[in-house]
């Protein structure tokens, strides 16, 4: 039978099945039986789409859902053909759980309807775990594919932007400019960054059982995110981490007993990390929402360390807002019965309380708290909560230099920065950008504008490279500290140095 005749026959058969009220799933089953089609091909044909037409629908959905808004990682007919035929005849392109979830959304079906025995025998254990755990929300047979704009709003935040009213953004919205990601390749990275968003779409239903292995899975994911954050920056990870937070929140509600408590503990860490990413991306409102989620999950897990960490994370956000009383109160609450806390959590709380003391101008208290924290660092073996006191060389002295700068102790801050910055590892480039800006402020306050200019030059280059809003904020402080030299040549040179960071980068409506 010719291709044209086959299509005519299938269109007539599809019309007959629709006329008697058969759903897309039922039509797909019949097509698979009659024409020996694999499940993914059968569901495409049930809609009457060629591979090219289906690819266009997939790309349109990915753009609407924010998975690939710029169309930089498009589905193509040849790629879809490989996904439909895998693993036969020769183990071609493997469909991941995330890609299967995307196809399920576009084809208006369950992810489980798109795989058969051949698929299950060849899927990776990780993909099998995600597929077996995730459940799509129920949709009535024959209803149209979901439009992202019609979905029930999930956790979100108000994000300010220039012009007009604040716009509501879903918590899983991707953010930031990742044009510079070369190591992974733009096409591959875009799908990687969006993959967790797709996974979130399949998790809207309430699971009847949550496999305890998922706790370890998400815990290992978080450790990987910490490392990726240092290499890629916050903008590249926000969408992935935030949507995984949504999945974990659903799993917490579905799990039982100790699995629920352990999942809540991981969820609290995820939410705190998401808050950090939003702070680094320049959206404190979004960060505060994540801090709320972290604190709630910490209480639900019932672990003292988790609650203390969530309180200190929130204190960190209040430090950026200059609210000394809130910082100190939250840290003191975290340190109630401090002997029951792990050493790393005590260090985390003490150093943040020192920042609160610096906001009040109390150098004596700053030194007292940081000295106490320094004595505990050597007792830290494992950092479950990402408090960074082991990952950051000279962690306590970094906090001391920052506090001294805030106190106006330029000579003391300068001395410490000269020790800290040269010894920083290559992976700390974003932190070095922030520290160099703070060092520049100290140099300016010492009356050394030329040295401040060179430090600002380094900080500006790193701020552009890493996309860190924290570094950009610190450079605003440099500009203020250099105000006495604004009319001098060094002041004009500084303005030129700061020009790249004062121009909004494409896609950064949150900074």
Secondary structure, DSSP 4 states (H G I P E B T S, - for coil): --HHHHHHHHHHHHHHHHHTT--HHHHHHHHHHHHT--HHHHHHHHTT--HHHHHHHHHHHHHHTTSSTT--S---HHHHHHHHHTTTTT--SPPPHHHHHHHHHHHTS-GGGG--HHHHHHS-HHHHHHHHH--PPP--TTPPPPPGGGSPP-SEEEE--SSSS-EEEETT---S--TT--SS-HHHHHHHHHHHHHHHHTT-SPPS---THHHHHHHHHHHHHHHHHHHH-GGGTHHHHHHHHHHHHHHHHH--HHHHHHHHHHHHHHHHHHHHHHHHHT-HHHHHHHHHHHHHHHHHHT-HHHHHHHHHHHHHHHHHTT-HHHHHHHHHHHTTTGGGS-HHHHHHHHHHHHHHHHHTT-HHHHHHHHHHHHHHHTT----SS---TTTSTTHHHHHHHHHHHHHT-HHHHHHHHHHHGGG--GGGHHHHHHHHHHHHHHHHHTT-HHHHHHHHHHHHHHHHHHT-HHHHHHHHHHHHHTGGGTTSHHHHHHHHHHHHHHSPPTT-TT-
